[in-house]
Amino acid sequence: MRDKNMNAMLLATKCQVHVQTVYNWAKITKDSELSMPADKMKKLADIFEISMEDMYTKEELITA
């Protein structure tokens, strides 16, 4: 989010979710049992201009 000059509220608005959802996404790690819906993952990939596959390899995509 820092690279895109975006805060959690703006990202939540762009993804049409509550800001708390963005904070929850920030807690997701590769080893986590937490997940997000595929449509929101696609939306994040579009916003961050990366592929969905790259989202699985990023250590830290969302830093809220």
Buried (B, 14 or more C-beta within 10 A) or exposed (E): BEEEEBBBEBBBEBBEBEBEBBEBBBEBEEEEEEEBEEEBBEBBBEBBEBEEEEBEEEEEBBEB
